[in-house]
Amino acid sequence: MTNTNMLVDIMDKYQITTGFFTPSLIRVMQKLPKSIKKLVMGGEPANGLFLEGIDSYNMYALSESGLVLLAFLLDKSYETV
């Protein structure tokens, strides 16, 4: 999807409260849905992402298995080394 504003509008229209996105998509979105309460991110590190008022989780999984191995609540902005 290239029109992130359309995605946000649809999520608000249907009152979507939980989403699963890559951190890259969150970074390019101009705004987040007002309805979103919980955000799960995966596929890459969530460096520098802290979203006030939204429970945000960074997930790690092996692509071969599709199983989530680790989930981390982002309580502040983190950077990896």
N, C-alpha and C positions, 0 to 999 in steps of 0.2 A: 504494500500500500504506500503510495507516495504522498497522499493528501492526509496528513496527520490531523488537520482540523476536522475533516470529515469523520475520522475515527473517533475523535473526542466528542463530536456532536452526537454520533450514534450511541456511544457509551452513556452519555448523559440522558439521551432520549429514553433509553431502555433501563436506566438506573443501574448500570453495571457497577458493582462494588469491588470486584476483584479482577485483576488482570495479570497476565504473564507475558512479559516483553523482554527484549534484550536491552541492556543499558544504553546501547547506541541509539535505539529508537527513542528512549526516554530523553536522551540528550538533544535530539533534533526536534522534539515536540515543542511547539510554541506555548502550549498550555496543557494541563492535565485535566481530565474530566472532574467536575465538581463532585460527582457521585462516587468516585474511587476512594475506597477506605483501606484496601490492602493491595500491595503491588509485589509480585514475585518476579525477580529478574534472574536471567541465566544465560549461558552461552559465552560469557566473557566477564571479566572483573567489573564490578560496579564502582570503580574509582571515582571519588569525588561526588557521589550521589547520596544526598540525604534530603529527604522530602518531608518537611515539617507537616505533622498532622496525618501522615499516611504510614501505616505499618508496612515497611519495605524490607524484603528479604532477598538476599543474594544466594542463589542455589548453585551447587556444583554437582555435576553428574558425569559419568563416563558415557560418551556418545555411543559407544558400542552397545551399552546395556539399556540406556534410557531410564535407568533408575537414579533417583536423587540420592546422593551420598551424604551431602552436607547442606544445611540451611543455616544462614546467619542473619539475624535481625540487625539491620543497619540503624544503630542508635546515634550515629554521628557520621560525618564524612570521613572515609578512610582512603588511604593511598597504598598501593602495593609497591614493593621494591623490586 
